[in-house]
Amino acid sequence: MWVVWFPGKIEEVLDLGFDAVQMARALLNEPGFVNRMRQEELARCTCGHSNYCIGRMYTIEMACHQHLKEKLPLCLQKEIEKLEKQ
């Protein structure tokens, strides 16, 4: 799996023959990311790739843990921190 964080990487993987890139987590984290990429040559996604958004998509409203209104249980916060350091 390729991780695409910035415009140059998108162009690189498309040039390698990929037909498309997936940006779901980036857009959950920052809905205006595509617009920011147009304005900033070195725009980078701040998604930590913990997959918390994917884990909750079938049970609760899909959302990035960085933008939740409710506070997560401490054990879940610690697990996310551990995943995002990898």
C-alpha positions as CSV (number, residue, x, y, z in Angstrom):
1,M,0.0,0.0,0.0
2,W,1.3,3.5,-0.9
3,V,0.7,6.3,1.6
4,V,0.1,9.5,-0.2
5,W,0.6,12.6,1.9
6,F,1.4,15.4,-0.5
7,P,0.8,16.4,-4.2
8,G,4.3,15.2,-5.4
9,K,3.6,11.7,-4.1
10,I,0.2,11.6,-5.9
11,E,1.9,12.5,-9.2
12,E,4.6,9.9,-8.5
13,V,2.2,7.0,-8.0
14,L,0.0,8.0,-10.9
15,D,3.1,8.1,-13.1
16,L,3.9,4.5,-12.0
17,G,0.6,3.4,-13.6
18,F,-1.9,3.6,-10.8
19,D,-5.3,4.7,-12.0
20,A,-6.3,6.6,-8.8
21,V,-5.3,7.5,-5.3
22,Q,-7.5,7.1,-2.2
23,M,-7.8,10.1,0.1
24,A,-10.7,9.2,2.4
25,R,-8.7,9.5,5.7
26,A,-7.1,12.7,4.6
27,L,-10.4,14.2,3.7
28,L,-12.0,13.0,7.0
29,N,-9.1,14.6,8.8
30,E,-9.2,17.8,6.8
31,P,-12.2,18.3,4.4
32,G,-10.5,21.2,2.6
33,F,-7.2,19.3,2.0
34,V,-7.6,19.2,-1.8
35,N,-8.1,22.9,-1.9
36,R,-5.1,23.4,0.4
37,M,-3.0,21.2,-2.0
38,R,-3.9,23.5,-4.8
39,Q,-2.7,26.5,-2.8
40,E,0.4,25.0,-1.2
41,E,3.0,23.1,-3.2
42,L,4.2,21.2,-0.1
43,A,0.8,20.7,1.6
44,R,0.8,17.6,3.7
45,C,-2.0,15.6,5.3
46,T,-1.9,15.5,9.1
47,C,-3.7,12.1,9.3
48,G,-1.9,9.9,11.8
49,H,-3.1,6.7,10.1
50,S,-4.4,5.1,13.3
51,N,-7.5,4.0,11.4
52,Y,-9.8,5.1,14.2
53,C,-12.2,6.6,11.6
54,I,-12.4,3.2,9.9
55,G,-13.0,1.4,13.2
56,R,-16.0,3.5,14.0
57,M,-17.6,3.8,10.5
58,Y,-20.0,0.8,11.0
59,T,-21.2,1.7,14.4
60,I,-21.0,5.5,14.8
61,E,-20.7,8.5,12.6
62,M,-17.4,8.2,10.7
63,A,-15.0,10.9,12.0
64,C,-11.3,11.6,12.6
65,H,-10.4,11.3,16.3
66,Q,-8.6,14.6,16.1
67,H,-12.0,16.4,15.6
68,L,-14.4,14.7,17.9
69,K,-16.6,16.6,20.2
70,E,-16.7,13.8,22.8
71,K,-13.7,12.8,24.8
72,L,-12.3,9.3,24.1
73,P,-11.6,6.8,26.9
74,L,-8.0,7.1,28.1
75,C,-7.2,3.5,27.0
76,L,-8.3,4.3,23.5
77,Q,-6.4,7.6,23.5
78,K,-3.2,5.7,24.5
79,E,-3.7,3.0,21.8
80,I,-4.2,5.7,19.1
81,E,-1.0,7.5,20.3
82,K,0.9,4.2,20.1
83,L,-0.4,3.5,16.5
84,E,0.5,7.0,15.3
85,K,4.1,6.7,16.5
86,Q,4.8,3.7,14.2
